[in-house]
Amino acid sequence: MSDIEHLIEEALRPVGAAPPPPSRDLFGRVLESVHDDQRRRRKVRRVVALWVVAIAAAGLLVLLLTPRSDGVLLMPWWILELATTAVLVGIAVWLGPFIKRFGRAYAADVFHDNPATGKSYIVLTDVVYYLIFAAYILFTVQLGPPKDEWGNLSQTVVAPQVQAELVRIGGILLVIGVLHGLNIVLMPVLGRLFSLNRRVDRVARADHADHAGHAGQAHGEHAERVDRL
């Protein structure tokens, strides 16, 4: 606990009150927190190791399978095209859930009045993201050999193709950033609207119940007067 938290606790504690006794399961919770942190660290190390192994294996396969001419690699154009498409798919599959994992607390705070709506909103945004990613990848796939600097079709990798593939990777990163930026801005607005809508419904139901109660009371009083007559 930090010094600020200690000061706040001392200020909020009643005068003459003794400090609360420590929790009996405090040691167990600390050990569980330490074990959870160790498991997360091991998981992160495994993921990083898998990525390093995958990148190293892909680079080794390219070096071994790419033909050479006088010691110079002559990579066919389709190898770079497939590699870029695989990178785009990997970014779309990995980066979306990665951002969503760190945004769950934000979504829970925005939709605290209606958590079920918040869960549905997150699922629907995931569907929209993947549809946009799939459309972007399909729109940018190159099915024929690129043109070199002189406008001729080249069966090997040339500078214009490398530039085009870098533009594809930058483009999907830009799309992801813009979509999540819009989501960050729009989510509080939608959460506020949903909360206001729910409050309006509650007030309307309460007014209807009060009206029905008053009507029933008036009917009862009228019936009582009729019986007296």
C-alpha positions as CSV (number, residue, x, y, z in Angstrom):
1,M,0.0,0.0,0.0
2,S,1.4,3.4,-0.9
3,D,1.8,6.4,1.3
4,I,-1.2,8.2,-0.3
5,E,-3.4,5.2,0.4
6,H,-2.2,5.1,4.1
7,L,-3.0,8.8,4.4
8,I,-6.5,8.3,2.9
9,E,-7.1,5.3,5.2
10,E,-6.0,7.3,8.3
11,A,-8.3,10.3,7.3
12,L,-11.3,8.1,6.7
13,R,-10.9,6.0,9.9
14,P,-13.2,7.0,12.8
15,V,-11.5,8.7,15.8
16,G,-10.3,6.2,18.3
17,A,-11.0,3.2,16.1
18,A,-8.4,0.5,16.1
19,P,-7.0,-0.7,12.8
20,P,-8.8,-3.7,11.4
21,P,-7.2,-7.1,12.0
22,P,-5.4,-8.7,9.0
23,S,-7.3,-11.1,6.9
24,R,-6.8,-14.7,7.8
25,D,-6.4,-15.8,4.2
26,L,-4.0,-12.9,3.3
27,F,-1.0,-15.1,3.0
28,G,-2.8,-17.5,0.8
29,R,-4.0,-14.7,-1.5
30,V,-0.5,-13.3,-1.7
31,L,0.9,-16.7,-2.7
32,E,-1.9,-17.2,-5.3
33,S,-1.1,-13.7,-6.7
34,V,2.6,-14.6,-7.0
35,H,1.8,-17.9,-8.7
36,D,-0.6,-16.1,-11.2
37,D,2.1,-13.6,-12.0
38,Q,4.6,-16.4,-12.5
39,R,2.2,-18.2,-14.8
40,R,1.6,-15.1,-16.9
41,R,5.4,-14.5,-17.2
42,R,5.9,-18.1,-18.4
43,K,3.1,-17.7,-20.9
44,V,4.6,-14.5,-22.2
45,R,8.0,-16.1,-22.5
46,R,6.5,-19.1,-24.4
47,V,4.6,-16.9,-26.8
48,V,7.8,-14.8,-27.5
49,A,9.8,-17.9,-28.0
50,L,7.3,-19.4,-30.4
51,W,7.3,-16.1,-32.4
52,V,11.1,-16.1,-32.5
53,V,11.2,-19.7,-33.6
54,A,8.5,-19.2,-36.3
55,I,10.3,-16.1,-37.7
56,A,13.7,-17.9,-37.7
57,A,12.2,-21.0,-39.4
58,A,10.5,-18.9,-42.0
59,G,13.7,-17.0,-42.8
60,L,15.7,-20.2,-43.0
61,L,13.2,-21.8,-45.4
62,V,13.3,-18.7,-47.6
63,L,17.1,-18.8,-47.7
64,L,17.1,-22.5,-48.5
65,L,14.4,-22.6,-51.0
66,T,15.1,-19.4,-52.9
67,P,17.2,-19.9,-56.1
68,R,20.5,-18.1,-56.5
69,S,22.4,-16.6,-59.4
70,D,26.0,-15.8,-58.8
71,G,25.4,-15.7,-55.1
72,V,22.4,-13.3,-55.4
73,L,19.0,-14.5,-54.2
74,L,16.3,-14.5,-56.9
75,M,13.2,-14.8,-54.9
76,P,10.0,-15.5,-57.0
77,W,7.4,-12.8,-56.6
78,W,4.8,-15.1,-55.1
79,I,6.9,-16.0,-52.1
80,L,6.9,-12.4,-50.9
81,E,3.2,-12.1,-51.7
82,L,2.4,-15.2,-49.6
83,A,4.6,-14.0,-46.8
84,T,3.0,-10.6,-46.7
85,T,-0.5,-12.1,-46.7
86,A,0.5,-14.4,-43.8
87,V,1.7,-11.4,-41.9
88,L,-1.5,-9.5,-42.5
89,V,-3.6,-12.5,-41.3
90,G,-1.4,-12.9,-38.2
91,I,-1.7,-9.2,-37.4
92,A,-5.5,-9.3,-37.8
93,V,-5.8,-12.5,-35.7
94,W,-3.4,-11.5,-32.9
95,L,-3.7,-7.7,-32.6
96,G,-7.5,-7.5,-32.3
97,P,-7.8,-9.8,-29.2
98,F,-4.7,-8.3,-27.8
99,I,-6.2,-4.8,-27.8
100,K,-9.6,-6.2,-26.6
101,R,-8.0,-7.8,-23.6
102,F,-6.7,-4.5,-22.3
103,G,-10.0,-2.8,-23.2
104,R,-12.3,-5.0,-21.1
105,A,-11.9,-2.8,-18.0
106,Y,-12.8,0.2,-20.1
107,A,-15.9,-1.5,-21.6
108,A,-17.0,-2.7,-18.1
109,D,-16.7,0.9,-16.8
110,V,-18.7,2.3,-19.7
111,F,-21.4,-0.4,-19.6
112,H,-21.6,-0.7,-15.8
113,D,-25.4,-0.2,-15.9
114,N,-26.0,-3.0,-18.5
115,P,-23.1,-5.4,-18.7
116,A,-25.0,-7.8,-21.0
117,T,-25.3,-5.0,-23.6
118,G,-21.5,-4.4,-23.2
119,K,-20.7,-8.0,-23.9
120,S,-22.9,-8.0,-27.0
121,Y,-21.3,-4.8,-28.2
122,I,-17.8,-6.2,-27.9
123,V,-18.8,-9.4,-29.8
124,L,-20.4,-7.3,-32.6
125,T,-17.4,-5.0,-32.9
126,D,-15.2,-8.1,-33.2
127,V,-17.3,-9.4,-36.1
128,V,-17.1,-6.0,-37.8
129,Y,-13.3,-5.8,-37.3
130,Y,-12.7,-9.3,-38.8
131,L,-15.0,-8.5,-41.7
132,I,-13.1,-5.4,-42.5
133,F,-9.7,-7.1,-42.1
134,A,-10.8,-10.0,-44.4
135,A,-12.0,-7.5,-47.0
136,Y,-8.8,-5.5,-46.8
137,I,-6.6,-8.6,-47.3
138,L,-8.7,-9.8,-50.2
139,F,-8.7,-6.3,-51.9
140,T,-4.9,-6.1,-51.7
141,V,-3.9,-9.6,-52.8
142,Q,-1.8,-9.6,-55.9
143,L,-2.5,-12.5,-58.3
144,G,0.1,-11.7,-61.0
145,P,3.8,-10.8,-61.1
146,P,4.6,-7.1,-60.3
147,K,6.1,-4.6,-62.7
148,D,9.7,-3.5,-62.3
149,E,11.1,0.0,-62.6
150,W,10.8,0.0,-66.4
151,G,7.2,-1.2,-66.4
152,N,8.0,-4.8,-67.4
153,L,6.5,-7.8,-65.6
154,S,9.1,-9.3,-63.3
155,Q,9.0,-12.9,-62.1
156,T,11.3,-12.1,-59.1
157,V,10.9,-9.7,-56.2
158,V,11.7,-6.1,-57.2
159,A,11.7,-2.8,-55.3
160,P,8.1,-1.7,-56.3
161,Q,6.7,-5.0,-55.0
162,V,8.5,-4.5,-51.7
163,Q,7.1,-1.0,-51.4
164,A,3.6,-2.2,-52.2
165,E,3.8,-5.0,-49.5
166,L,5.0,-2.4,-46.9
167,V,2.1,-0.2,-47.9
168,R,-0.3,-3.2,-47.3
169,I,1.1,-3.9,-43.8
170,G,1.0,-0.2,-42.9
171,G,-2.5,0.0,-44.3
172,I,-3.9,-2.7,-42.1
173,L,-2.2,-1.2,-39.0
174,L,-3.8,2.2,-39.9
175,V,-7.2,0.5,-40.3
176,I,-6.9,-1.2,-36.9
177,G,-5.8,2.1,-35.3
178,V,-8.6,4.1,-36.8
179,L,-11.3,1.5,-35.9
180,H,-10.1,1.2,-32.3
181,G,-9.8,5.0,-32.0
182,L,-13.4,5.4,-33.2
183,N,-14.5,2.7,-30.8
184,I,-12.8,4.5,-27.8
185,V,-14.6,7.7,-28.7
186,L,-18.0,6.2,-29.5
187,M,-18.2,3.6,-26.7
188,P,-18.8,6.1,-23.9
189,V,-21.5,7.9,-25.9
190,L,-23.3,4.6,-26.6
191,G,-22.9,3.5,-23.0
192,R,-24.4,6.8,-21.8
193,L,-27.3,6.5,-24.2
194,F,-28.1,3.0,-23.1
195,S,-27.9,4.0,-19.5
196,L,-30.3,6.9,-20.0
197,N,-32.7,4.7,-22.0
198,R,-32.7,2.2,-19.2
199,R,-33.4,4.9,-16.6
200,V,-36.2,6.3,-18.7
201,D,-37.8,2.9,-18.9
202,R,-37.5,2.5,-15.1
203,V,-39.1,5.9,-14.5
204,A,-41.9,5.1,-17.0
205,R,-42.6,1.7,-15.3
206,A,-42.5,3.4,-11.8
207,D,-45.0,6.0,-13.0
208,H,-47.2,3.4,-14.5
209,A,-47.2,1.4,-11.3
210,D,-48.0,4.5,-9.3
211,H,-50.8,5.4,-11.7
212,A,-52.2,1.9,-11.4
213,G,-52.0,2.0,-7.7
214,H,-53.8,5.3,-7.5
215,A,-56.4,4.1,-9.9
216,G,-57.0,1.0,-7.7
217,Q,-57.2,3.0,-4.6
218,A,-59.7,5.4,-6.2
219,H,-61.8,2.4,-7.4
220,G,-61.7,0.9,-3.9
221,E,-62.8,4.2,-2.3
222,H,-65.7,4.5,-4.8
223,A,-66.8,1.0,-4.1
224,E,-66.7,1.6,-0.4
225,R,-68.9,4.7,-0.8
226,V,-71.4,2.8,-2.9
227,D,-71.6,0.1,-0.2
228,R,-72.3,2.8,2.4
229,L,-75.1,4.2,0.3
